[in-house]
Amino acid sequence: MAAWPALTPDEIEFTAGTPAVISVEYEGHGPVQYTLRSPVRRASLTVTYRQRSPAVIQEFRACNQLRRGDSISFTLPNEVFAGHANRADINSFFSRWRFDGEPREEDHGHLITWSATLKEVS
């Protein structure tokens, strides 16, 4: 199975999502709040690799093609978070990801810019 390439992106955008707390009303009692297994849900991550060689981009394409249309989640190598201030927290807490839509490619002649949005899965 093609793994996510161990490369640091040129740009990373992480959105932590929303707290995973539900509130339930019981008869005769006020609302009771429960925290779900994962304290945050719907986190997303957008990574962009600018002007990379076609061989490098092919590694990302292979990773995407193996997971397209199914529910296979995957982990990301630590290199993906190398430029993010909270990299250790993000990669240890949000450990499983899926593609959220199709990756985007921009051809620059001999080099390609590749970008994908991923969603966290609990």
MDAnalysis code that builds the backbone (N, CA, C; Angstrom):
import MDAnalysis as mda
import numpy as np

u = mda.Universe.empty(366, n_residues=122, atom_resindex=np.repeat(np.arange(122), 3), trajectory=True)
u.add_TopologyAttr("name", ["N", "CA", "C"] * 122)
u.add_TopologyAttr("resid", np.arange(1, 123))
u.add_TopologyAttr("resname", ["MET", "ALA", "ALA", "TRP", "PRO", "ALA", "LEU", "THR", "PRO", "ASP", "GLU", "ILE", "GLU", "PHE", "THR", "ALA", "GLY", "THR", "PRO", "ALA", "VAL", "ILE", "SER", "VAL", "GLU", "TYR", "GLU", "GLY", "HIS", "GLY", "PRO", "VAL", "GLN", "TYR", "THR", "LEU", "ARG", "SER", "PRO", "VAL", "ARG", "ARG", "ALA", "SER", "LEU", "THR", "VAL", "THR", "TYR", "ARG", "GLN", "ARG", "SER", "PRO", "ALA", "VAL", "ILE", "GLN", "GLU", "PHE", "ARG", "ALA", "CYS", "ASN", "GLN", "LEU", "ARG", "ARG", "GLY", "ASP", "SER", "ILE", "SER", "PHE", "THR", "LEU", "PRO", "ASN", "GLU", "VAL", "PHE", "ALA", "GLY", "HIS", "ALA", "ASN", "ARG", "ALA", "ASP", "ILE", "ASN", "SER", "PHE", "PHE", "SER", "ARG", "TRP", "ARG", "PHE", "ASP", "GLY", "GLU", "PRO", "ARG", "GLU", "GLU", "ASP", "HIS", "GLY", "HIS", "LEU", "ILE", "THR", "TRP", "SER", "ALA", "THR", "LEU", "LYS", "GLU", "VAL", "SER"])
u.atoms.positions = np.array([
    [0.849, -1.170, 0.000],
    [0.000, 0.000, 0.000],
    [0.895, 1.233, 0.000],
    [0.612, 2.197, -0.853],
    [1.411, 3.403, -0.965],
    [1.210, 4.280, 0.271],
    [2.305, 4.585, 0.929],
    [2.257, 5.437, 2.111],
    [2.386, 6.895, 1.700],
    [1.947, 7.778, 2.572],
    [2.108, 9.202, 2.324],
    [3.606, 9.504, 2.301],
    [4.108, 10.216, 1.304],
    [5.541, 10.518, 1.226],
    [6.017, 11.330, 2.435],
    [7.192, 11.004, 2.924],
    [7.762, 11.677, 4.096],
    [8.436, 12.981, 3.676],
    [7.623, 13.936, 3.221],
    [8.114, 15.231, 2.765],
    [7.398, 16.350, 3.515],
    [8.123, 17.399, 3.845],
    [7.528, 18.560, 4.503],
    [6.836, 19.430, 3.462],
    [5.567, 19.751, 3.669],
    [4.861, 20.600, 2.704],
    [5.373, 22.041, 2.756],
    [5.161, 22.756, 1.666],
    [5.533, 24.166, 1.621],
    [4.512, 25.019, 2.356],
    [3.303, 24.513, 2.448],
    [2.244, 25.238, 3.146],
    [1.351, 24.227, 3.842],
    [0.950, 24.549, 5.059],
    [0.065, 23.677, 5.821],
    [-0.975, 24.543, 6.525],
    [-2.223, 24.122, 6.451],
    [-3.301, 24.831, 7.136],
    [-4.077, 23.802, 7.940],
    [-4.066, 23.966, 9.244],
    [-4.733, 23.036, 10.144],
    [-5.901, 23.734, 10.815],
    [-7.067, 23.093, 10.793],
    [-8.253, 23.592, 11.483],
    [-8.657, 22.544, 12.504],
    [-8.689, 22.935, 13.757],
    [-8.912, 21.969, 14.838],
    [-10.321, 21.405, 14.890],
    [-11.295, 22.042, 14.310],
    [-12.657, 21.512, 14.347],
    [-13.431, 22.032, 15.538],
    [-14.419, 21.285, 15.967],
    [-15.302, 21.719, 17.048],
    [-15.239, 20.738, 18.213],
    [-15.497, 21.206, 19.429],
    [-15.496, 20.285, 20.573],
    [-16.552, 19.200, 20.400],
    [-16.224, 18.016, 20.783],
    [-17.141, 16.884, 20.645],
    [-17.889, 16.681, 21.957],
    [-18.788, 17.605, 22.248],
    [-19.598, 17.534, 23.467],
    [-21.053, 17.499, 23.041],
    [-21.813, 16.582, 23.630],
    [-23.244, 16.541, 23.343],
    [-23.993, 16.871, 24.634],
    [-25.146, 17.460, 24.476],
    [-25.975, 17.830, 25.613],
    [-27.295, 17.073, 25.496],
    [-27.713, 16.440, 26.579],
    [-28.931, 15.636, 26.575],
    [-29.842, 16.113, 27.700],
    [-31.116, 16.305, 27.382],
    [-32.117, 16.686, 28.384],
    [-32.751, 15.409, 28.949],
    [-32.793, 15.311, 30.264],
    [-33.479, 14.198, 30.905],
    [-34.747, 14.726, 31.569],
    [-35.769, 13.911, 31.607],
    [-37.036, 14.328, 32.225],
    [-36.806, 14.728, 33.677],
    [-37.247, 15.945, 33.986],
    [-37.128, 16.427, 35.358],
    [-35.740, 16.892, 35.742],
    [-34.775, 16.792, 34.854],
    [-33.403, 17.207, 35.159],
    [-32.936, 18.171, 34.068],
    [-31.955, 18.942, 34.403],
    [-31.377, 19.863, 33.423],
    [-30.532, 19.113, 32.407],
    [-29.953, 19.833, 31.487],
    [-29.135, 19.177, 30.472],
    [-27.870, 18.556, 31.087],
    [-27.508, 17.420, 30.579],
    [-26.282, 16.728, 30.981],
    [-25.370, 16.715, 29.772],
    [-24.111, 17.082, 29.981],
    [-23.167, 17.107, 28.865],
    [-22.217, 15.920, 28.942],
    [-21.954, 15.357, 27.786],
    [-21.019, 14.241, 27.660],
    [-19.931, 14.619, 26.672],
    [-18.710, 14.293, 27.006],
    [-17.613, 14.472, 26.058],
    [-17.419, 13.142, 25.353],
    [-17.407, 13.178, 24.036],
    [-17.224, 11.954, 23.264],
    [-15.774, 11.494, 23.333],
    [-15.513, 10.304, 22.797],
    [-14.177, 9.698, 22.860],
    [-13.089, 10.664, 22.422],
    [-13.279, 11.318, 21.321],
    [-12.315, 12.288, 20.817],
    [-12.816, 13.676, 21.223],
    [-11.998, 14.473, 21.917],
    [-12.497, 15.762, 22.378],
    [-12.729, 16.784, 21.266],
    [-12.288, 16.502, 20.061],
    [-12.514, 17.394, 18.934],
    [-12.978, 16.569, 17.747],
    [-13.789, 17.171, 16.890],
    [-14.223, 16.440, 15.713],
    [-14.171, 17.360, 14.502],
    [-14.124, 16.751, 13.372],
    [-14.102, 17.450, 12.091],
    [-12.868, 18.326, 11.899],
    [-11.737, 17.889, 12.401],
    [-10.491, 18.607, 12.134],
    [-10.141, 18.416, 10.663],
    [-9.498, 19.410, 10.086],
    [-9.080, 19.277, 8.692],
    [-7.672, 19.821, 8.529],
    [-7.048, 19.366, 7.482],
    [-5.664, 19.717, 7.200],
    [-5.525, 19.894, 5.696],
    [-4.997, 21.032, 5.276],
    [-4.717, 21.243, 3.859],
    [-3.208, 21.379, 3.711],
    [-2.638, 20.556, 2.854],
    [-1.194, 20.585, 2.610],
    [-0.936, 20.932, 1.150],
    [0.105, 21.721, 0.926],
    [0.476, 22.116, -0.425],
    [1.964, 21.886, -0.621],
    [2.287, 21.202, -1.685],
    [3.671, 20.956, -2.085],
    [3.886, 21.713, -3.386],
    [4.713, 22.750, -3.347],
    [4.893, 23.630, -4.498],
    [6.046, 23.186, -5.397],
    [5.762, 23.199, -6.676],
    [6.733, 22.966, -7.741],
    [7.666, 21.779, -7.444],
    [7.044, 20.618, -7.387],
    [7.781, 19.363, -7.164],
    [7.882, 18.610, -8.481],
    [8.810, 17.697, -8.540],
    [9.016, 16.914, -9.759],
    [7.840, 15.962, -9.983],
    [7.597, 15.576, -11.229],
    [6.523, 14.606, -11.505],
    [6.700, 13.297, -10.736],
    [7.933, 12.863, -10.497],
    [8.169, 11.618, -9.751],
    [7.662, 11.739, -8.316],
    [7.891, 12.882, -7.697],
    [7.415, 13.107, -6.326],
    [5.890, 13.167, -6.307],
    [5.317, 13.901, -7.251],
    [3.858, 14.034, -7.310],
    [3.206, 12.675, -7.551],
    [3.865, 11.800, -8.291],
    [3.321, 10.466, -8.538],
    [3.166, 9.681, -7.235],
    [4.037, 9.910, -6.261],
    [3.905, 9.252, -4.958],
    [2.606, 9.679, -4.268],
    [2.261, 10.971, -4.358],
    [1.015, 11.451, -3.770],
    [-0.191, 10.901, -4.528],
    [-0.083, 10.852, -5.839],
    [-1.184, 10.300, -6.652],
    [-1.445, 8.847, -6.275],
    [-0.377, 8.071, -6.100],
    [-0.531, 6.653, -5.739],
    [-1.210, 6.513, -4.379],
    [-0.837, 7.350, -3.434],
    [-1.458, 7.321, -2.107],
    [-2.955, 7.612, -2.226],
    [-3.312, 8.598, -3.021],
    [-4.718, 8.970, -3.210],
    [-5.492, 7.887, -3.948],
    [-4.925, 7.324, -4.997],
    [-5.637, 6.333, -5.811],
    [-5.973, 5.081, -5.024],
    [-5.111, 4.688, -4.101],
    [-5.381, 3.496, -3.297],
    [-6.520, 3.704, -2.300],
    [-6.836, 4.953, -2.003],
    [-7.838, 5.244, -0.986],
    [-9.098, 5.889, -1.539],
    [-9.124, 6.216, -2.814],
    [-10.266, 6.907, -3.407],
    [-11.501, 6.013, -3.387],
    [-12.614, 6.618, -2.948],
    [-13.883, 5.915, -3.016],
    [-14.100, 4.869, -1.953],
    [-13.166, 4.761, -0.997],
    [-13.401, 3.778, 0.064],
    [-13.102, 4.406, 1.412],
    [-13.167, 3.626, 2.439],
    [-13.047, 4.175, 3.791],
    [-11.682, 3.902, 4.418],
    [-10.673, 3.701, 3.623],
    [-9.352, 3.422, 4.179],
    [-8.730, 4.716, 4.691],
    [-8.479, 4.751, 5.967],
    [-7.806, 5.913, 6.542],
    [-6.308, 5.615, 6.599],
    [-5.534, 6.645, 6.855],
    [-4.081, 6.477, 6.846],
    [-3.443, 7.428, 7.848],
    [-2.204, 7.167, 8.159],
    [-1.439, 8.035, 9.048],
    [-0.534, 8.918, 8.200],
    [-0.066, 9.989, 8.810],
    [0.858, 10.891, 8.137],
    [2.203, 10.850, 8.843],
    [3.294, 10.905, 8.079],
    [4.613, 10.921, 8.720],
    [4.837, 12.256, 9.437],
    [5.721, 12.271, 10.417],
    [6.006, 13.486, 11.184],
    [6.478, 14.640, 10.313],
    [7.099, 14.347, 9.187],
    [7.615, 15.396, 8.300],
    [6.512, 16.338, 7.812],
    [5.290, 15.836, 7.709],
    [4.180, 16.669, 7.241],
    [3.963, 17.845, 8.184],
    [4.191, 17.651, 9.466],
    [3.930, 18.681, 10.460],
    [5.192, 19.436, 10.887],
    [6.298, 19.226, 10.203],
    [7.580, 19.807, 10.606],
    [7.542, 21.328, 10.710],
    [6.757, 21.999, 9.894],
    [6.715, 23.453, 9.930],
    [5.617, 24.031, 10.801],
    [4.856, 23.195, 11.480],
    [3.727, 23.668, 12.289],
    [4.143, 23.786, 13.752],
    [3.732, 24.862, 14.409],
    [4.122, 25.121, 15.796],
    [3.682, 24.014, 16.751],
    [2.520, 23.421, 16.521],
    [1.987, 22.377, 17.416],
    [2.100, 20.991, 16.806],
    [3.163, 20.743, 16.064],
    [3.272, 19.505, 15.293],
    [3.166, 18.232, 16.127],
    [3.781, 18.198, 17.304],
    [3.737, 16.970, 18.107],
    [2.317, 16.687, 18.576],
    [1.613, 17.714, 18.999],
    [0.242, 17.534, 19.467],
    [-0.678, 17.098, 18.335],
    [-0.546, 17.716, 17.189],
    [-1.429, 17.402, 16.061],
    [-1.236, 15.965, 15.611],
    [0.006, 15.552, 15.391],
    [0.237, 14.219, 14.827],
    [-0.038, 13.107, 15.821],
    [0.118, 13.361, 17.118],
    [-0.173, 12.295, 18.078],
    [-1.673, 12.193, 18.354],
    [-2.370, 13.332, 18.365],
    [-3.789, 13.306, 18.678],
    [-4.642, 12.948, 17.467],
    [-4.372, 13.608, 16.343],
    [-5.130, 13.353, 15.122],
    [-4.324, 12.370, 14.274],
    [-4.473, 11.096, 14.556],
    [-3.575, 10.132, 13.943],
    [-4.099, 9.487, 12.664],
    [-5.389, 9.560, 12.390],
    [-5.962, 8.919, 11.199],
    [-6.628, 9.972, 10.322],
    [-6.367, 9.883, 9.015],
    [-6.861, 10.880, 8.062],
    [-7.468, 10.210, 6.842],
    [-8.319, 10.939, 6.135],
    [-8.871, 10.531, 4.837],
    [-8.851, 11.748, 3.924],
    [-8.827, 11.481, 2.622],
    [-8.923, 12.577, 1.660],
    [-10.320, 13.179, 1.729],
    [-10.385, 14.503, 1.655],
    [-11.658, 15.211, 1.632],
    [-11.782, 15.855, 0.252],
    [-12.252, 15.083, -0.699],
    [-12.340, 15.561, -2.076],
    [-11.084, 15.219, -2.868],
    [-11.079, 15.672, -4.084],
    [-9.963, 15.393, -4.989],
    [-8.803, 16.366, -4.751],
    [-7.581, 15.872, -4.765],
    [-6.425, 16.776, -4.690],
    [-6.392, 17.692, -5.917],
    [-5.734, 18.822, -5.758],
    [-5.613, 19.786, -6.848],
    [-4.174, 19.811, -7.357],
    [-4.045, 19.904, -8.656],
    [-2.714, 19.976, -9.274],
    [-2.642, 21.187, -10.183],
    [-1.489, 21.818, -10.186],
    [-1.234, 22.953, -11.067],
    [0.103, 22.697, -11.757],
    [0.050, 22.586, -13.060],
    [1.235, 22.260, -13.851],
    [2.025, 23.532, -14.154],
    [3.330, 23.498, -13.862],
    [4.220, 24.634, -14.135],
    [5.274, 24.233, -15.166],
    [4.891, 23.473, -16.141],
    [5.865, 22.999, -17.129],
    [6.498, 21.707, -16.665],
    [7.711, 21.801, -16.135],
    [8.425, 20.594, -15.670],
    [8.147, 20.279, -14.206],
    [7.482, 21.184, -13.504],
    [7.196, 20.991, -12.086],
    [5.693, 21.119, -11.834],
    [5.244, 20.539, -10.731],
    [3.811, 20.500, -10.422],
    [3.598, 20.942, -8.976],
    [2.573, 21.757, -8.744],
    [2.135, 22.101, -7.397],
    [0.943, 21.202, -7.078],
    [1.007, 20.519, -5.941],
    [-0.020, 19.544, -5.553],
    [-0.559, 19.939, -4.196],
    [-1.882, 19.942, -4.047],
    [-2.525, 20.332, -2.800],
    [-3.681, 19.390, -2.505],
    [-3.869, 19.052, -1.226],
    [-4.975, 18.185, -0.832],
    [-5.503, 18.606, 0.520],
    [-6.802, 18.423, 0.700],
    [-7.425, 18.642, 2.001],
    [-7.761, 17.274, 2.579],
    [-7.406, 17.086, 3.831],
    [-7.641, 15.830, 4.524],
    [-8.577, 16.088, 5.697],
    [-9.353, 15.085, 6.055],
    [-10.201, 15.209, 7.244],
    [-9.799, 14.142, 8.242],
    [-9.873, 14.520, 9.499],
    [-9.512, 13.617, 10.591],
    [-10.647, 12.636, 10.795],
    [-10.299, 11.389, 11.046],
    [-11.306, 10.373, 11.352],
    [-10.961, 9.790, 12.726],
    [-11.966, 9.615, 13.545],
    [-11.744, 9.112, 14.915],
    [-11.699, 7.610, 14.930],
])
